[in-house]
Amino acid sequence: MQTPPVSRGSMWRALGYLRPYRRTIVFILLLVLTSASLSALEPLVLKGIFDQLGSEDATKPVLLGVGLLVLMGLLREALGAASNWLTWRTRIQVHFALNEATVSRLHRLPLSFHRQEGVGALMTRMDRGLQGFVGAITELTFNVIPAAVYLCIAVAVMLRLDWRLALLALAFAPLPVLIARRAAPVQARREETLLERWTQIYARFNEVLSGILTVKSFAMEDREKQRFLHGVRDANAVVTRGVAFDSAVTAGQNTTVLVARVASICMGGLLVMKGQLTVGTLVAFLGYIGGLFGPVQGLSGVYKTLRTASVAIRQVFSILDAQDSLGDAPDAHEVTHMRGDVTFEDVHFAYPSGAGRPLINGISLNVRRGETVALVGPSGAGKTTLMSLLCRFYDPDQGVVRVDGRDIRTLKQLSLRRNIGVVLQDALLFNESVKGNIAYGRPHATDAEIEAAARAAHAHEFIQALPQGYDTLVGERGSRLSAGERQRIAIARSLLTDPPILILDEPTSALDAESEALVQDALGELMKGRTTFAIAHRLSTVVSADRILVLKDGRLIEEGTHAELLRRDGYYASLVRKQTRGLLPELPAPPLPATPVAA
């Protein structure tokens, strides 16, 4: 996925996710600023203690100073603990808000977006993008601002203590910033490289685990393991080189601190020996130097943090800003009651990535309420694509799809799809209970309604025989059940939602004869009184359809009942002969005059 460069407007938009927590953030800032102020006052207390050591009655002021140091330390720790807890709570809340926005967007984006990106790639971008963004924003808000405040206080006090030592220390202060500035572009490029590497690694790994049956069938386990480990080694090598680089940068910054401290000790010692500076002032000054370069180094990392945040923001906004070409119209309305009449009016469609090749080429079709229509034809004829248009997973390039006389683009997509039941060739079950899978479309259905749907789908008997009955977990994608059992649960799921329109996409093609018979009986219950579109390659499953539509190259070339199409001896009859060759005697084919069909 190509991600656009982050802009200043994007940064302000990203910071907008902190707005609901602004009161908490202000309170946290007050806590950390108070803690920073206490830290800034500590060297002054040390100055007072050391300046009193040479006096005759030093016990009381020294003890008072020590007690004050202890009190300030305890208060600082308490403030730090409270601010840390509030910071993490706010960070988790911001992360949740971003998760909610991103997941909501992913669920509503069209199929074309999800097919462009792999599941593993999306998951990696989302996880690392959110973590990186929230971490960067937290560092900027709760670490950099207090560091800047401490730095201002420290510089002001240092200048007041001795301007000569202050100027000497400040002469070294820009060096860590310059080092960090030179290193930041390299670090940002490394972050981008690592994100791309991990995205590719886990995109492939997700494919391997999803297709583990294929991997095992071809004995490719070792090859895939080596591919994964090779990718991880390459990414780890980038990390190792990055750690070496960052260590060198940190060493360079620490060296400047060391030189600044040594120079201050030498100059301060000389001033003490000349009587121009007290020992307490020198001790306080050295304390400020230690505290000065910590914030300086923290502030020097702002550029790196901003670059890291920009990488993360691009990943998050690439999802949030992905174009939704199928969004509901502003005046779209809910489907309150659907009869089930379906019309396709001169529909044309080609996938954006299909080099302009039309999948649907001028199909016009009227299907009456309660009619069972079979769609047959070779692979790539446009059968499944036509049903995708009915579900509004895509919009036609030309023409209109209507339900009950209304253009489906004027209907809210969720309400449209709630009225369309789909049973696919490979029924997808989630790794939860049988009951949860049947009730997937109606989560609040009662146990009695779930059982009634299972009985109608001829699934109740085998469900009862499972170890925990309806509470049995079915495994990932229903792996603990047979193909026929999965299909009957999928049929029960559609029965429970009671949709007026039904799409059956090769629901029995992968089943043995016995399982197919049971599923066909269940489908018979499901199809009663519903407008049904049955996609099939096995023509024996569509013989009883009210109408058979024959598609080829995106066009509707034949239409009629099974008997009528056999008598016409056209393309459909040739398909029947191919499928029954060697099983049945040659079919008689007395030709009838062809009935013209709208193309």
C-alpha positions in Angstrom: 0.0 0.0 0.0 1.4 3.4 -0.9 1.2 5.9 1.9 1.3 9.6 1.3 3.8 11.8 3.2 2.6 13.2 6.4 1.7 16.9 6.5 1.5 19.4 9.3 -2.3 19.2 9.0 -2.0 15.5 9.5 0.0 16.0 12.7 -2.7 18.4 14.1 -5.4 15.9 13.1 -3.5 13.2 14.9 -3.2 15.3 18.0 -6.9 15.7 17.8 -7.3 12.2 19.2 -5.9 13.7 22.5 -8.6 16.3 22.7 -11.2 14.3 24.7 -8.6 13.8 27.4 -7.3 17.4 27.5 -8.3 17.9 31.2 -6.4 14.7 32.2 -3.5 15.7 30.1 -3.4 19.2 31.7 -3.4 17.6 35.2 -0.6 15.2 34.2 1.4 18.1 32.9 0.9 20.0 36.2 2.2 16.9 38.1 5.3 16.4 35.9 6.0 20.2 35.9 5.8 20.2 39.7 8.2 17.2 39.8 10.6 19.0 37.3 10.5 22.1 39.5 11.4 20.1 42.6 14.3 18.5 40.7 15.5 22.0 39.6 15.4 23.1 43.3 17.4 20.2 44.6 20.9 21.5 43.6 20.1 24.8 45.4 19.4 22.8 48.6 22.7 21.0 48.1 24.4 24.4 47.7 23.0 25.5 51.1 24.2 22.3 52.8 27.8 22.5 51.4 28.1 26.2 52.1 27.2 25.6 55.7 29.8 22.8 56.3 32.5 25.3 56.9 30.6 27.3 59.6 30.8 26.6 63.4 27.2 25.7 64.0 26.5 23.7 60.8 24.5 20.8 62.3 21.1 22.3 62.4 21.1 23.8 58.8 22.7 20.6 57.4 20.1 18.4 59.0 17.4 20.8 57.9 18.8 20.6 54.3 19.0 16.8 54.4 15.4 16.6 55.7 14.3 18.9 52.9 16.1 16.8 50.3 14.3 13.7 51.7 10.9 15.4 51.7 11.4 16.7 48.1 12.5 13.3 47.0 9.5 11.5 48.5 7.1 14.1 47.0 8.8 13.8 43.6 8.4 10.0 43.7 4.7 10.3 44.6 4.1 12.8 41.8 6.0 10.6 39.4 4.0 7.5 40.3 0.7 9.4 39.9 1.7 11.0 36.6 2.9 7.6 35.3 -0.3 5.9 36.2 -2.4 8.7 34.6 -0.1 8.7 31.5 -0.5 5.0 30.9 -4.3 5.2 31.4 -4.5 8.1 28.9 -2.2 6.3 26.5 -4.4 3.2 26.6 -7.6 5.3 26.1 -6.0 7.1 23.1 -4.9 3.7 21.7 -8.4 2.4 22.1 -9.9 5.4 20.3 -7.6 4.9 17.4 -8.3 1.2 17.3 -12.0 1.9 17.3 -11.6 4.4 14.4 -9.3 2.1 12.4 -11.3 -1.2 12.9 -14.5 0.6 12.1 -13.0 1.9 8.9 -11.6 -1.5 7.9 -15.0 -3.1 8.4 -16.7 -0.5 6.2 -14.2 -0.3 3.3 -15.2 -2.2 0.1 -14.0 -5.6 -0.9 -11.6 -4.1 -3.4 -9.6 -2.5 -0.6 -9.3 -5.8 1.3 -8.3 -7.7 -1.8 -5.6 -5.2 -2.6 -3.9 -5.8 0.7 -3.3 -9.1 2.5 -4.7 -9.7 5.9 -1.3 -10.1 7.5 0.0 -6.8 5.9 -3.0 -4.9 7.2 -2.7 -6.3 10.7 1.0 -5.5 10.9 0.5 -1.9 9.6 -2.3 -1.3 12.0 -0.6 -2.7 15.0 2.8 -1.1 14.5 1.3 2.1 13.2 -0.9 2.6 16.3 1.8 1.6 18.7 4.4 3.9 17.1 2.0 6.8 16.9 0.7 6.6 20.5 4.3 6.0 21.8 5.6 9.1 20.0 2.7 11.3 21.1 3.1 10.2 24.7 6.8 11.0 24.6 6.2 14.4 23.1 3.4 15.3 25.5 4.6 13.9 28.8 8.4 13.8 28.5 9.6 16.6 26.2 7.4 19.4 27.6 8.6 18.8 31.2 12.2 18.5 30.0 11.9 21.9 28.3 10.5 23.5 31.5 13.3 22.0 33.6 15.9 23.2 31.0 14.6 26.7 31.2 14.7 26.7 35.1 18.1 25.2 35.1 19.6 27.7 32.7 18.1 30.6 34.6 19.5 29.4 37.9 22.9 28.5 36.4 23.3 32.0 35.0 22.4 33.4 38.4 24.9 31.2 40.2 27.8 32.0 37.9 27.5 33.4 34.4 31.0 32.2 33.4 30.4 28.6 34.2 26.9 28.8 32.7 28.3 30.0 29.4 30.9 27.3 29.4 28.3 24.6 29.9 25.9 26.1 27.4 28.7 26.1 24.8 28.5 22.3 24.8 24.7 22.1 25.0 24.1 22.3 21.2 26.4 19.4 20.4 24.0 16.6 21.4 21.2 18.3 19.4 23.4 18.5 16.3 24.4 14.8 16.7 20.8 13.8 17.0 19.8 16.0 14.1 22.3 14.3 11.8 21.2 10.8 13.0 17.4 11.3 12.8 17.0 10.9 9.0 18.9 7.6 9.2 16.8 6.4 12.1 13.5 7.4 10.3 14.5 5.6 7.1 15.3 2.5 9.3 11.8 2.7 10.9 10.2 2.8 7.4 12.4 -0.1 6.2 11.6 -2.2 9.2 7.8 -1.6 8.9 7.9 -2.7 5.3 10.0 -5.8 6.1 7.7 -6.9 9.0 4.6 -6.2 6.8 5.9 -8.5 4.1 7.0 -11.2 6.5 3.7 -11.4 8.3 1.6 -11.0 5.2 3.3 -14.2 3.8 3.2 -15.9 7.2 -0.6 -15.3 7.4 -1.0 -16.8 3.9 1.0 -19.9 4.9 -1.0 -20.5 8.1 -4.3 -20.0 6.2 -3.2 -22.4 3.5 -1.4 -24.9 5.8 -3.2 -27.8 4.1 -1.7 -26.8 0.7 1.7 -26.3 2.3 1.6 -29.8 3.9 0.2 -31.4 0.7 3.3 -30.3 -1.2 5.7 -31.0 1.7 6.8 -27.4 1.8 6.9 -26.9 5.5 10.7 -26.6 5.6 10.8 -24.2 2.6 8.2 -21.9 4.2 10.0 -22.1 7.6 13.2 -21.1 5.9 11.5 -18.3 4.0 10.0 -16.9 7.2 13.3 -17.2 9.2 15.3 -15.7 6.3 13.0 -12.7 6.4 13.2 -12.4 10.2 17.0 -12.6 10.0 17.1 -9.8 7.5 14.9 -7.7 9.6 16.9 -8.5 12.7 20.1 -7.5 10.8 18.5 -4.1 10.2 17.7 -3.8 13.9 21.2 -4.9 14.9 22.8 -2.3 12.6 20.4 0.2 14.0 21.3 -0.6 17.6 25.0 -0.2 16.7 24.3 3.2 15.1 22.1 4.4 17.9 24.7 3.3 20.4 27.4 5.3 18.6 25.0 8.3 18.6 24.4 7.9 22.3 28.1 7.5 23.0 28.8 10.7 21.1 26.2 12.6 23.1 27.4 11.2 26.4 31.0 12.2 25.5 29.9 15.8 25.1 28.3 15.6 28.5 31.5 14.2 30.0 33.7 16.9 28.4 31.2 19.6 29.6 31.3 18.2 33.2 35.2 18.0 33.2 35.6 21.5 31.8 33.1 22.8 34.4 35.0 21.0 37.3 38.3 22.4 36.1 37.1 26.0 35.7 35.0 25.8 38.8 37.9 24.4 40.9 40.1 27.2 39.7 37.5 29.8 40.7 37.1 28.1 44.1 40.9 28.3 44.7 40.8 32.0 43.7 38.0 32.5 46.2 35.6 33.7 43.5 33.2 30.7 44.0 32.0 28.7 46.9 32.2 24.9 47.1 28.4 24.8 47.5 27.9 26.8 44.4 30.2 24.5 42.4 28.4 21.4 43.8 25.0 22.9 42.8 26.4 23.9 39.4 27.6 20.3 38.8 24.2 19.1 39.8 22.6 21.4 37.2 25.0 20.2 34.5 23.9 16.6 35.2 20.3 17.7 35.0 20.9 20.0 32.0 22.1 17.5 29.5 19.4 15.0 30.3 16.7 17.3 29.0 19.0 18.5 26.2 19.4 14.9 25.0 15.6 14.4 25.4 14.9 17.5 23.4 17.5 16.5 20.8 15.4 13.4 20.2 12.3 15.4 19.3 13.2 15.4 15.6 13.6 11.6 15.7 10.4 11.2 17.6 8.5 13.4 15.1 9.9 11.4 12.2 9.0 8.2 13.9 5.5 9.5 14.6 5.2 10.6 10.9 5.9 7.0 9.8 3.3 5.7 12.1 0.7 8.4 11.2 1.1 7.5 7.5 0.2 3.9 8.2 -2.8 4.8 10.4 -4.1 7.4 8.0 -3.6 5.1 5.0 -6.4 3.1 6.4 -8.6 5.9 7.8 -8.3 7.9 4.5 -8.7 4.9 2.1 -11.3 5.8 -0.4 -14.7 4.3 0.1 -16.3 4.3 -3.3 -19.3 2.4 -2.1 -20.3 4.7 0.8 -24.0 5.2 1.5 -25.6 8.2 -0.1 -26.5 11.0 2.3 -30.2 10.3 1.7 -30.0 6.5 1.7 -32.7 4.9 3.7 -33.2 1.7 5.6 -34.9 -1.4 4.1 -37.8 -1.9 6.5 -39.6 -4.6 4.5 -38.3 -6.5 1.4 -40.5 -8.6 -0.9 -37.7 -10.0 -3.0 -38.2 -8.8 -6.6 -34.8 -8.3 -8.2 -34.0 -6.6 -11.5 -30.8 -6.1 -13.4 -31.1 -3.4 -16.1 -28.4 -3.4 -18.8 -25.6 -4.0 -16.2 -22.0 -3.7 -17.2 -19.0 -4.3 -14.8 -15.3 -4.8 -14.9 -12.9 -5.0 -12.0 -10.5 -2.0 -11.7 -7.5 -4.4 -11.8 -8.9 -6.4 -14.6 -7.3 -4.4 -17.4 -10.8 -3.3 -18.5 -12.0 -6.8 -19.3 -15.8 -6.8 -18.7 -17.0 -9.5 -16.3 -20.7 -8.4 -16.8 -21.5 -7.2 -20.3 -25.0 -5.8 -20.7 -27.1 -8.2 -18.6 -30.8 -7.5 -18.2 -32.9 -9.7 -15.9 -36.1 -9.8 -13.9 -36.5 -12.3 -11.0 -39.9 -12.5 -9.3 -40.5 -12.8 -5.6 -40.1 -16.5 -4.5 -38.6 -17.6 -7.8 -35.6 -20.0 -7.9 -33.1 -19.0 -10.5 -30.0 -21.1 -11.3 -26.9 -19.4 -12.8 -24.7 -21.8 -14.8 -21.8 -21.3 -17.2 -18.1 -21.7 -17.4 -15.7 -20.2 -14.8 -15.2 -16.5 -15.3 -18.7 -16.2 -17.0 -19.7 -13.6 -14.3 -22.0 -15.6 -12.1 -20.4 -14.8 -8.7 -19.7 -11.2 -9.9 -23.4 -10.7 -10.7 -24.3 -11.7 -7.1 -21.6 -9.4 -5.7 -23.4 -6.6 -7.5 -26.7 -7.6 -5.9 -25.1 -7.5 -2.5 -23.5 -4.2 -3.4 -20.0 -5.3 -2.8 -19.3 -3.4 -6.0 -21.3 -0.9 -8.1 -21.9 -1.5 -11.8 -20.0 0.6 -14.2 -23.2 1.0 -16.2 -26.8 0.1 -15.6 -28.9 -0.4 -12.4 -29.6 -3.2 -9.9 -33.0 -2.9 -8.3 -34.6 -4.6 -5.4 -38.4 -4.2 -5.1 -38.1 -1.5 -7.8 -35.6 0.6 -5.9 -32.0 1.2 -7.0 -29.9 -0.5 -4.4 -27.6 2.6 -4.3 -30.4 4.4 -2.6 -30.5 1.8 0.2 -28.2 1.6 3.2 -25.8 -1.2 2.6 -26.1 -2.9 6.0 -29.9 -3.1 5.8 -29.7 -4.4 2.2 -27.3 -7.2 3.2 -29.3 -8.1 6.3 -32.1 -9.1 3.8 -29.8 -11.3 1.7 -28.7 -14.7 2.9 -25.5 -16.2 1.4 -24.4 -19.9 1.6 -21.0 -20.3 0.0 -19.1 -23.3 -1.3 -16.7 -23.2 1.7 -18.8 -22.2 4.6 -16.8 -20.0 7.0 -17.4 -20.8 10.7 -15.8 -18.9 13.5 -13.8 -20.5 16.3 -16.7 -20.3 18.8 -19.6 -22.5 19.7 -22.0 -24.1 17.3 -24.7 -22.0 18.9 -22.7 -18.8 18.4 -22.1 -19.7 14.7 -25.8 -20.3 14.0 -26.8 -17.1 15.8 -24.1 -15.1 14.0 -26.6 -13.0 12.1 -29.0 -12.7 15.0 -26.9 -12.6 18.2 -29.9 -12.2 20.5 -31.8 -15.2 19.1 -33.2 -17.6 21.8 -32.0 -21.1 22.3 -35.4 -22.4 21.0 -35.0 -20.3 17.8 -31.5 -21.6 17.3 -32.5 -25.2 17.7 -35.5 -24.8 15.4 -33.2 -23.4 12.7 -30.8 -26.4 13.2 -33.6 -28.9 13.0 -34.8 -27.3 9.7 -31.3 -27.5 8.4 -31.0 -31.2 9.4 -28.2 -30.3 11.7 -29.8 -30.9 15.2 -29.0 -34.6 15.3 -25.2 -34.4 14.7 -25.0 -31.3 16.9 -26.5 -33.2 19.8 -23.9 -35.9 19.3 -21.0 -33.4 19.7 -19.1 -33.5 23.0 -20.8 -30.3 24.4 -23.7 -30.2 22.0 -24.6 -26.7 20.9 -21.8 -25.3 23.2 -19.0 -27.3 21.3 -16.3 -25.1 19.8 -16.0 -25.8 16.1 -12.3 -24.8 15.7 -10.8 -22.3 13.3 -13.0 -22.1 10.1 -15.0 -25.0 11.5 -12.1 -27.4 11.2 -13.5 -29.9 13.8 -16.5 -30.5 11.6 -16.9 -32.2 8.3 -17.7 -30.2 5.1 -21.3 -31.4 5.1 -21.8 -30.5 8.8 -20.3 -27.0 8.2 -22.7 -26.4 5.3 -25.7 -27.4 7.4 -24.7 -25.0 10.2 -24.3 -22.3 7.6 -27.7 -23.1 6.3 -29.1 -22.9 9.8 -27.5 -19.5 10.2 -29.3 -18.2 7.1 -32.6 -19.8 8.2 -32.3 -18.0 11.5 -31.9 -14.6 9.8 -35.0 -15.4 7.6 -33.8 -13.4 4.5 -36.2 -12.8 1.6 -33.4 -13.2 -0.9 -31.0 -16.1 -0.9 -27.7 -16.7 -2.8 -26.4 -20.2 -3.0 -22.8 -20.2 -4.4 -21.9 -23.8 -5.1 -23.0 -25.0 -1.6 -22.7 -28.7 -2.4 -19.8 -28.9 -4.9 -17.3 -30.2 -2.4 -19.5 -32.8 -0.7 -19.9 -36.5 -1.2 -23.2 -38.0 -2.4 -24.5 -38.7 1.1 -23.6 -35.3 2.6 -25.0 -33.6 -0.6 -28.3 -35.3 -0.1 -28.6 -34.1 3.5 -27.5 -30.6 2.5 -29.9 -30.5 -0.5 -32.8 -31.4 1.9 -31.7 -28.5 4.2 -31.5 -26.2 1.2 -35.0 -27.2 0.2 -36.2 -25.9 3.6 -34.2 -22.8 3.3 -35.4 -21.9 -0.2 -39.1 -22.1 0.6 -40.8 -18.8 -0.2 -37.6 -17.0 -0.9 -36.1 -15.5 -4.0 -33.2 -17.8 -4.7 -30.1 -17.5 -6.9 -28.3 -20.8 -7.1 -24.8 -20.7 -8.7 -23.8 -24.2 -9.8 -21.3 -26.0 -12.0 -22.8 -29.4 -11.2 -25.9 -29.2 -13.3 -27.7 -32.0 -11.5 -28.3 -29.6 -8.6 -30.3 -27.1 -10.7 -32.6 -29.4 -12.6 -35.6 -28.3 -10.4 -35.0 -24.6 -10.7 -37.8 -22.4 -11.9 -35.5 -20.9 -14.5 -31.9 -21.6 -15.6 -29.8 -18.7 -16.8 -26.8 -19.6 -18.9 -23.9 -17.0 -18.7 -20.9 -17.0 -20.9 -18.3 -14.2 -21.3 -20.4 -11.9 -19.1 -23.5 -12.3 -21.3 -26.8 -14.0 -20.8 -27.0 -16.4 -23.7 -29.8 -18.8 -22.8 -32.7 -18.9 -20.4 -35.4 -21.4 -19.6 -36.2 -24.5 -17.6 -34.0 -27.6 -17.7 -36.3 -29.4 -20.2 -36.7 -26.4 -22.4 -33.0 -25.8 -22.6 -32.3 -29.5 -23.4 -34.8 -29.3 -26.3 -33.1 -26.3 -27.7 -29.9 -28.2 -27.9 -27.8 -25.1 -27.2 -24.8 -24.4 -25.0 -26.6 -25.7 -21.9 -27.4 -29.0 -23.5 -23.8 -29.4 -24.5 -22.8 -28.8 -20.9 -25.2 -31.5 -19.7 -23.8 -34.0 -22.3 -20.3 -33.3 -21.1 -21.1 -33.9 -17.5 -23.1 -37.0 -18.2 -20.9 -38.6 -20.8 -20.4 -42.2 -20.1 -23.0 -42.2 -17.3 -26.3 -41.9 -19.3 -27.4 -42.6 -22.9 -27.0 -39.8 -25.4 -29.6 -37.2 -24.7 -32.2 -36.7 -27.4 -32.0 -33.1 -28.7 -34.9 -32.3 -30.9 -34.3 -28.6 -31.7 -36.8 -25.9 -31.0 -36.8 -22.4 -32.3 -34.5 -20.3 -30.2 -36.1 -17.7 -27.9 -34.3 -14.4 -28.2 -32.8 -13.3 -24.9 -31.9 -9.7 -24.0 -28.1 -9.5 -24.0 
